[in-house]
Amino acid sequence: MNNPEVTQMALDILRKGNNFQWYVITFLALVVYVYMNEISKKNWKGIAAGLALYSVHWFYEIINALIQHFSGHALWTVPTGTSFLILIGVGIELSFMFSIAGLVLSKLLPEDPKMKIMGINNRLLFVIGNAAFFGLVEIFLAKTPAFVWVYPWWGSFPVFLTVYIPFFLAAFYCYDWQPKKQITFIGAFAAVDVLMIIVFAGILGWI
C-alpha cells in the first residue's frame, strides 16, 4: 500500500460506525473495572500515572492528525483493523490500551523513587525499558495492514525517542509528584486536548 492509499483508507472509516464490533463494550467495561478497582484501593498515584500518560497520548494523536491535515499524510495511521477509528492514527482499541498503560506499568516501580538499578535511577530506567518495549511492539504492528508508518524516515527509533519516552516520563514521574502537581499537570493537558478537539475536530473539521 502506498501513502495516498493508506491515508484515504483511514479517512474513509474515520469516526464511522460501519466496522463497529460489540467487543468494544467489553473493553470499555474492563477499563472502567481497572480504574474502579484502583479507586477502591485508593491507589491515587497509580491513577495519576495512568491519566498522565493518557492525556499526553491524546495530545500526540491530535498533533499527528493535524500533521495529516496540513501535509496530506500523518506520521502514523490506522487504515484498517479497528472497529472505530477516532483520529487518523488511533483506533478505539489502542485508545483503551493507552488509557490503562501508565496505571498498569506503574505497578512495576520500586517504592523508593531514588533507588538505583545498575547505577541508573529506577524511574528513568523503567521509562527507557517500557519505551523500548512499546517501540518493539510497534515494529510488529507496522508489519501488519492495520498500522502504518507513513514516512520512510519515521520508524522504531523516532517512535521510541519522541513518543514513548515522553509518554512514560509523564506517567512515572507524575506517579511521585504531590497531588496538587499531579492534578495541575493532568488537568492542563486534558484541558488542552479537549480544547484542540473542540476547535480542530468540532468547529474547523480539520481532524
Secondary structure, DSSP 8 states (H G I E B T S, - for coil): --HHHHHHHHHHHBT-GGG--THHHHHHHHHHHHHHHHHHTT-HHHHHHHHHHHHHHHHHHHHHHHHHHHHSS-SEE--SS-S-EEETTEEHHHHHHHHHHHHHHHTTS-S-TT-EETTEEHHHHHHHHHHHHHHHHHHHHTTSTT-EE-STT-SHHHHIIIIIHHHHHHHHHHTTS-HHHHHHHHHHHHHHHHHHIIIIIIIS---
